């Protein structure tokens, strides 16, 4: 993937962030709570948005998982 939003992170951190996106997409946040730092990073990358119901994937976030 040429447009890797996780390119600046270590492999371990990138894998963790990708799993966080999957947990958000699948609604597993009660089983796998997301850290505030992960939310901040993913929001900063434009991959999630926060609302009253919790984090939601943006179209860019969905593209990362489907790409």
BAGU-441072 format. One record per atom (N, C-alpha, C, O, CB): residue in three letters; chain; residue number from 0; z, y, x negated. Coordinates in Angstrom, 3 decimals, always signed. Atoms other than C-alpha are relative to their C-alpha. Glycine has a CB too. Layout:
// BAGU-441072
[ala A NUM [Z Y X]];
...
END
This chain:
// BAGU-441072
[unk A 0 [+0.000 -1.179 -0.860]];
[unk A 0 [+0.000 +0.000 +0.000]];
[unk A 0 [+0.000 +1.235 -0.901]];
[unk A 0 [+0.931 +1.430 -1.682]];
[unk A 0 [+1.238 +0.002 +0.976]];
[unk A 1 [+0.119 -1.181 +0.840]];
[unk A 1 [-1.129 +3.227 -1.640]];
[unk A 1 [+1.025 +1.066 +0.367]];
[unk A 1 [+1.512 +1.777 -0.512]];
[unk A 1 [-1.394 +0.571 +0.104]];
[unk A 2 [-0.948 -1.006 -0.462]];
[unk A 2 [+1.173 +5.421 +0.450]];
[unk A 2 [+1.373 -0.620 +0.216]];
[unk A 2 [+1.864 -0.657 +1.344]];
[unk A 2 [-0.497 +0.656 +1.293]];
[unk A 3 [-1.299 +0.642 -0.090]];
[unk A 3 [+4.465 +3.675 -0.305]];
[unk A 3 [+1.097 +1.063 +0.022]];
[unk A 3 [+1.318 +1.732 -0.987]];
[unk A 3 [+0.208 -0.981 -1.176]];
[unk A 4 [-1.043 -1.024 -0.062]];
[unk A 4 [+7.299 +5.932 +0.912]];
[unk A 4 [+1.218 -0.351 -0.846]];
[unk A 4 [+2.076 +0.499 -1.082]];
[unk A 4 [+0.426 +0.213 +1.432]];
[unk A 5 [-1.144 +0.447 +0.785]];
[unk A 5 [+9.742 +3.883 -1.176]];
[unk A 5 [-0.287 -0.054 -1.496]];
[unk A 5 [+0.519 -0.595 -2.253]];
[unk A 5 [+0.440 -1.354 +0.473]];
[unk A 6 [+0.420 +0.102 +1.404]];
[unk A 6 [+7.913 +4.273 -4.516]];
[unk A 6 [+1.017 +0.605 -0.967]];
[unk A 6 [+1.124 +0.148 -2.105]];
[unk A 6 [-1.341 +0.684 -0.187]];
[unk A 7 [-0.952 -0.662 +0.902]];
[unk A 7 [+10.615 +6.539 -5.962]];
[unk A 7 [+1.313 -0.773 -0.159]];
[unk A 7 [+2.145 -0.407 -0.988]];
[unk A 7 [+0.297 +1.395 +0.508]];
[unk A 8 [-1.247 +0.759 +0.017]];
[unk A 8 [+13.365 +3.957 -5.362]];
[unk A 8 [-0.151 -1.282 -0.807]];
[unk A 8 [-1.258 -1.771 -1.031]];
[unk A 8 [+0.446 -0.325 +1.425]];
[unk A 9 [+0.028 +1.307 +0.663]];
[unk A 9 [+14.335 +0.832 -7.265]];
[unk A 9 [-0.453 -1.050 +1.009]];
[unk A 9 [-0.410 -0.816 +2.217]];
[unk A 9 [+1.403 -0.366 -0.596]];
[unk A 10 [+0.459 +1.067 -0.877]];
[unk A 10 [+12.994 -2.427 -5.871]];
[unk A 10 [+1.108 -0.420 +0.959]];
[unk A 10 [+0.860 -0.616 +2.149]];
[unk A 10 [-0.477 -1.202 -0.822]];
[unk A 11 [-1.125 +0.405 -0.844]];
[unk A 11 [+16.433 -3.389 -4.574]];
[unk A 11 [+0.266 +1.011 +1.115]];
[unk A 11 [+0.497 +0.630 +2.262]];
[unk A 11 [+1.255 -0.177 -0.848]];
[unk A 12 [-0.243 -1.061 -0.986]];
[unk A 12 [+16.907 -0.043 -2.813]];
[unk A 12 [-1.136 +0.039 +1.027]];
[unk A 12 [-0.889 +0.201 +2.222]];
[unk A 12 [+0.138 +1.380 -0.704]];
[unk A 13 [+1.156 -0.003 -0.911]];
[unk A 13 [+13.382 -0.148 -1.337]];
[unk A 13 [+0.088 -1.160 +0.988]];
[unk A 13 [-0.194 -0.988 +2.173]];
[unk A 13 [-1.322 -0.083 -0.798]];
[unk A 14 [-0.144 +1.156 -0.889]];
[unk A 14 [+14.003 -3.637 +0.061]];
[unk A 14 [+1.095 +0.262 +1.021]];
[unk A 14 [+0.932 -0.052 +2.200]];
[unk A 14 [+0.313 -1.280 -0.807]];
[unk A 15 [-1.098 -0.320 -0.919]];
[unk A 15 [+17.303 -2.487 +1.561]];
[unk A 15 [-0.414 +0.992 +1.070]];
[unk A 15 [-0.056 +0.836 +2.238]];
[unk A 15 [+1.178 +0.552 -0.768]];
[unk A 16 [+0.465 -0.996 -0.972]];
[unk A 16 [+15.673 +0.520 +3.214]];
[unk A 16 [-0.986 -0.616 +0.989]];
[unk A 16 [-0.975 -0.280 +2.173]];
[unk A 16 [-0.654 +1.189 -0.722]];
[unk A 17 [+0.955 +0.672 -0.896]];
[unk A 17 [+12.887 -1.661 +4.616]];
[unk A 17 [+0.765 -0.872 +1.006]];
[unk A 17 [+0.412 -0.907 +2.185]];
[unk A 17 [-1.018 -0.869 -0.820]];
[unk A 18 [-0.811 +0.802 -0.913]];
[unk A 18 [+15.498 -4.032 +6.081]];
[unk A 18 [+0.725 +0.884 +1.008]];
[unk A 18 [+0.890 +0.502 +2.167]];
[unk A 18 [+1.009 -0.844 -0.783]];
[unk A 19 [-0.633 -0.939 -0.927]];
[unk A 19 [+17.284 -1.043 +7.582]];
[unk A 19 [-0.980 +0.411 +1.086]];
[unk A 19 [-0.608 +0.488 +2.257]];
[unk A 19 [+0.517 +1.242 -0.748]];
[unk A 20 [+1.026 -0.312 -1.004]];
[unk A 20 [+14.029 -0.054 +9.301]];
[unk A 20 [-0.166 -1.158 +0.980]];
[unk A 20 [-0.284 -0.942 +2.186]];
[unk A 20 [-1.349 +0.315 -0.681]];
[unk A 21 [+0.132 +1.174 -0.877]];
[unk A 21 [+13.723 -3.600 +10.647]];
[unk A 21 [+1.188 -0.125 +0.946]];
[unk A 21 [+1.020 -0.449 +2.121]];
[unk A 21 [-0.133 -1.278 -0.836]];
[unk A 22 [-1.187 +0.059 -0.850]];
[unk A 22 [+17.304 -3.525 +11.925]];
[unk A 22 [-0.062 +1.053 +1.102]];
[unk A 22 [+0.309 +0.779 +2.244]];
[unk A 22 [+1.268 +0.191 -0.839]];
[unk A 23 [+0.137 -1.066 -0.995]];
[unk A 23 [+16.640 -0.210 +13.687]];
[unk A 23 [-1.035 -0.401 +1.049]];
[unk A 23 [-0.801 -0.247 +2.247]];
[unk A 23 [-0.403 +1.339 -0.678]];
[unk A 24 [+1.077 +0.399 -0.915]];
[unk A 24 [+13.392 -1.521 +15.200]];
[unk A 24 [+0.472 -1.094 +0.955]];
[unk A 24 [+0.122 -1.079 +2.135]];
[unk A 24 [-1.227 -0.485 -0.792]];
[unk A 25 [-0.439 +1.139 -0.807]];
[unk A 25 [+15.088 -4.696 +16.463]];
[unk A 25 [+1.273 +0.274 +0.784]];
[unk A 25 [+1.719 -0.581 +1.550]];
[unk A 25 [+0.210 -1.195 -0.881]];
[unk A 26 [-1.219 -0.328 -0.730]];
[unk A 26 [+18.174 -2.919 +17.801]];
[unk A 26 [+1.215 -0.795 -0.462]];
[unk A 26 [+2.087 -1.122 +0.343]];
[unk A 26 [-0.214 -0.228 +1.460]];
[unk A 27 [-1.107 +0.786 +0.547]];
[unk A 27 [+20.556 -4.810 +15.508]];
[unk A 27 [+1.080 +0.864 -0.628]];
[unk A 27 [+1.785 +0.398 -1.523]];
[unk A 27 [-0.516 -0.973 -1.023]];
[unk A 28 [-0.924 -0.908 +0.671]];
[unk A 28 [+22.712 -1.807 +14.645]];
[unk A 28 [+1.461 -0.342 +0.227]];
[unk A 28 [+2.304 +0.008 -0.599]];
[unk A 28 [-0.252 +1.393 +0.454]];
[unk A 29 [-1.384 +0.413 -0.210]];
[unk A 29 [+25.880 -3.234 +16.173]];
[unk A 29 [+0.363 -1.137 -0.943]];
[unk A 29 [+1.505 -1.227 -1.393]];
[unk A 29 [+0.224 -0.425 +1.460]];
[unk A 30 [-0.238 +1.113 +0.922]];
[unk A 30 [+25.532 -6.341 +14.010]];
[unk A 30 [-0.137 +0.427 -1.458]];
[unk A 30 [+0.569 -0.085 -2.327]];
[unk A 30 [-0.965 -1.139 +0.294]];
[unk A 31 [+0.260 -0.496 +1.355]];
[unk A 31 [+24.238 -4.490 +10.933]];
[unk A 31 [+0.056 +1.521 +0.004]];
[unk A 31 [-0.983 +2.178 +0.060]];
[unk A 31 [-1.379 -0.496 -0.526]];
[unk A 32 [-0.101 -1.467 -0.016]];
[unk A 32 [+25.606 -0.932 +10.893]];
[unk A 32 [-0.778 +0.627 -1.162]];
[unk A 32 [-0.836 +0.077 -2.261]];
[unk A 32 [+1.478 +0.432 -0.064]];
[unk A 33 [+0.802 -0.711 +0.989]];
[unk A 33 [+23.443 +1.550 +9.011]];
[unk A 33 [+0.874 +1.063 -0.661]];
[unk A 33 [+1.613 +1.783 +0.011]];
[unk A 33 [-1.266 +0.641 +0.655]];
[unk A 34 [-0.792 -1.004 +0.712]];
[unk A 34 [+25.014 +3.702 +6.329]];
[unk A 34 [-0.558 +1.398 +0.252]];
[unk A 34 [-1.746 +1.570 +0.524]];
[unk A 34 [+0.024 -0.300 -1.510]];
[unk A 35 [+0.432 -1.399 -0.159]];
[unk A 35 [+24.893 +7.475 +6.643]];
[unk A 35 [-1.030 +0.374 -1.061]];
[unk A 35 [-1.957 +1.137 -0.785]];
[unk A 35 [+1.211 +0.955 -0.081]];
[unk A 36 [+0.950 -0.284 +1.078]];
[unk A 36 [+23.068 +7.605 +3.301]];
[unk A 36 [-1.382 -0.559 +0.337]];
[unk A 36 [-2.387 +0.121 +0.130]];
[unk A 36 [+0.503 -0.591 -1.333]];
[unk A 37 [+1.289 +0.575 -0.393]];
[unk A 37 [+20.332 +5.240 +4.548]];
[unk A 37 [-0.645 +0.827 +1.108]];
[unk A 37 [-1.853 +1.067 +1.080]];
[unk A 37 [+0.178 -1.458 +0.462]];
[unk A 38 [+0.531 -0.838 -1.082]];
[unk A 38 [+19.952 +7.340 +7.710]];
[unk A 38 [-0.554 +1.306 -0.559]];
[unk A 38 [-1.619 +1.764 -0.147]];
[unk A 38 [+1.095 +0.293 +1.049]];
[unk A 39 [+0.441 -1.265 +0.599]];
[unk A 39 [+19.683 +10.501 +5.617]];
[unk A 39 [-1.321 -0.196 -0.741]];
[unk A 39 [-2.238 +0.613 -0.596]];
[unk A 39 [+1.079 +0.553 -0.963]];
[unk A 40 [+1.219 +0.259 +0.773]];
[unk A 40 [+17.041 +8.981 +3.311]];
[unk A 40 [-1.181 -0.262 +0.926]];
[unk A 40 [-2.251 +0.321 +0.748]];
[unk A 40 [+0.204 -1.196 -0.948]];
[unk A 41 [+1.094 +0.344 -0.907]];
[unk A 41 [+14.951 +7.505 +6.130]];
[unk A 41 [-0.433 +1.187 +0.856]];
[unk A 41 [-1.618 +1.347 +1.149]];
[unk A 41 [+0.410 -1.154 +0.895]];
[unk A 42 [+0.337 -1.218 -0.739]];
[unk A 42 [+15.137 +10.735 +8.123]];
[unk A 42 [-0.782 +0.955 -0.894]];
[unk A 42 [-1.780 +1.537 -0.469]];
[unk A 42 [+1.277 +0.688 +0.535]];
[unk A 43 [+0.686 -0.872 +0.958]];
[unk A 43 [+14.126 +12.719 +5.036]];
[unk A 43 [-1.424 -0.448 -0.289]];
[unk A 43 [-2.305 +0.378 -0.528]];
[unk A 43 [+0.777 +0.058 -1.290]];
[unk A 44 [+1.347 +0.532 +0.217]];
[unk A 44 [+11.131 +10.432 +4.551]];
[unk A 44 [-0.861 +0.067 +1.262]];
[unk A 44 [-2.056 -0.225 +1.213]];
[unk A 44 [+0.082 -1.439 -0.486]];
[unk A 45 [+0.745 -0.091 -1.258]];
[unk A 45 [+10.125 +10.974 +8.197]];
[unk A 45 [-0.249 -1.353 +0.651]];
[unk A 45 [-1.157 -1.485 +1.472]];
[unk A 45 [-1.316 +0.684 -0.238]];
[unk A 46 [+0.219 +1.336 -0.534]];
[unk A 46 [+10.457 +7.269 +9.023]];
[unk A 46 [+0.840 -0.281 +1.239]];
[unk A 46 [+0.524 -1.185 +2.012]];
[unk A 46 [+0.299 -1.026 -1.055]];
[unk A 47 [-0.820 +0.112 -1.207]];
[unk A 47 [+13.179 +7.643 +11.661]];
[unk A 47 [+0.340 +1.385 +0.493]];
[unk A 47 [+0.235 +2.369 -0.240]];
[unk A 47 [+1.288 -0.816 -0.264]];
[unk A 48 [-0.561 -1.229 -0.555]];
[unk A 48 [+14.489 +10.319 +13.956]];
[unk A 48 [+1.296 -0.381 +0.703]];
[unk A 48 [+1.430 -1.479 +1.243]];
[unk A 48 [-1.010 +0.715 +0.989]];
[unk A 49 [-1.296 +0.258 -0.618]];
[unk A 49 [+18.014 +10.592 +15.258]];
[unk A 49 [+0.061 +0.702 +1.341]];
[unk A 49 [-0.332 +1.862 +1.464]];
[unk A 49 [+1.157 +0.464 -0.912]];
[unk A 50 [-0.246 -0.612 -1.295]];
[unk A 50 [+18.818 +11.195 +18.903]];
[unk A 50 [+1.335 -0.515 +0.522]];
[unk A 50 [+2.045 -1.220 -0.195]];
[unk A 50 [-1.157 -0.307 +1.003]];
[unk A 51 [-1.300 +0.377 -0.549]];
[unk A 51 [+21.800 +10.637 +21.192]];
[unk A 51 [+0.194 -1.507 +0.093]];
[unk A 51 [+1.323 -1.991 +0.011]];
[unk A 51 [+0.172 +0.610 +1.360]];
[unk A 52 [-0.078 +1.459 -0.110]];
[unk A 52 [+20.989 +6.928 +21.564]];
[unk A 52 [+0.031 -0.693 -1.354]];
[unk A 52 [+0.198 -1.911 -1.418]];
[unk A 52 [-1.167 -0.518 +0.800]];
[unk A 53 [+0.017 +0.576 +1.339]];
[unk A 53 [+20.845 +6.412 +17.792]];
[unk A 53 [-1.347 +0.201 -0.661]];
[unk A 53 [-2.206 +0.911 -0.137]];
[unk A 53 [+0.340 -1.482 +0.050]];
[unk A 54 [+1.273 -0.177 +0.729]];
[unk A 54 [+18.041 +6.166 +15.254]];
[unk A 54 [-1.154 -0.753 +0.661]];
[unk A 54 [-0.983 -1.848 +1.196]];
[unk A 54 [+0.151 -0.473 -1.448]];
[unk A 55 [+1.233 +0.602 -0.515]];
[unk A 55 [+14.484 +5.429 +16.377]];
[unk A 55 [-1.085 +0.137 -1.055]];
[unk A 55 [-1.137 +1.134 -1.775]];
[unk A 55 [-0.443 +0.668 +1.342]];
[unk A 56 [+1.125 -0.088 +0.928]];
[unk A 56 [+11.420 +4.665 +14.305]];
[unk A 56 [-0.990 +1.059 +0.467]];
[unk A 56 [-1.253 +1.204 +1.661]];
[unk A 56 [-0.700 -1.365 -0.138]];
[unk A 57 [+1.117 -0.899 -0.280]];
[unk A 57 [+8.783 +7.343 +14.109]];
[unk A 57 [-1.280 -0.833 -0.138]];
[unk A 57 [-1.220 -1.972 -0.600]];
[unk A 57 [-0.006 +1.259 -0.980]];
[unk A 58 [+1.247 +0.730 +0.237]];
[unk A 58 [+5.114 +6.321 +14.122]];
[unk A 58 [-0.193 -0.358 -1.489]];
[unk A 58 [-0.723 -1.421 -1.809]];
[unk A 58 [-1.189 +0.833 +0.493]];
[unk A 59 [+0.106 +0.284 +1.437]];
[unk A 59 [+5.244 +6.565 +10.304]];
[unk A 59 [+0.899 -1.172 -0.377]];
[unk A 59 [+0.507 -2.011 -1.188]];
[unk A 59 [+0.372 +1.249 -0.834]];
[unk A 60 [-0.907 +1.111 +0.263]];
[unk A 60 [+8.244 +4.211 +10.236]];
[unk A 60 [-0.565 -1.318 +0.489]];
[unk A 60 [-0.468 -2.335 -0.198]];
[unk A 60 [+1.340 +0.253 +0.650]];
[unk A 61 [+0.631 +1.201 -0.536]];
[unk A 61 [+6.455 +1.706 +12.454]];
[unk A 61 [-1.167 -0.430 -0.879]];
[unk A 61 [-1.382 -1.624 -1.088]];
[unk A 61 [-0.475 +0.237 +1.439]];
[unk A 62 [+1.147 +0.317 +0.863]];
[unk A 62 [+3.390 +1.922 +10.201]];
[unk A 62 [+0.447 -0.661 -1.294]];
[unk A 62 [-0.240 -1.543 -1.808]];
[unk A 62 [-0.799 +1.267 -0.313]];
[unk A 63 [-0.522 +0.617 +1.211]];
[unk A 63 [+5.503 +1.061 +7.163]];
[unk A 63 [+0.285 -1.481 +0.247]];
[unk A 63 [-0.023 -2.320 -0.599]];
[unk A 63 [+1.276 +0.727 -0.474]];
[unk A 64 [-0.330 +1.397 -0.307]];
[unk A 64 [+6.691 -2.135 +8.843]];
[unk A 64 [-1.224 -0.820 +0.380]];
[unk A 64 [-1.259 -2.027 +0.139]];
[unk A 64 [+1.012 -0.058 +1.125]];
[unk A 65 [+1.182 +0.720 -0.452]];
[unk A 65 [+3.293 -3.041 +10.259]];
[unk A 65 [-1.120 -0.007 -1.017]];
[unk A 65 [-2.134 -0.680 -0.834]];
[unk A 65 [-0.493 +0.588 +1.271]];
[unk A 66 [+1.063 -0.142 +0.985]];
[unk A 66 [+1.295 -2.152 +7.180]];
[unk A 66 [-0.014 -0.952 -1.098]];
[unk A 66 [-0.887 -0.885 -1.963]];
[unk A 66 [+0.041 +1.267 -0.556]];
END
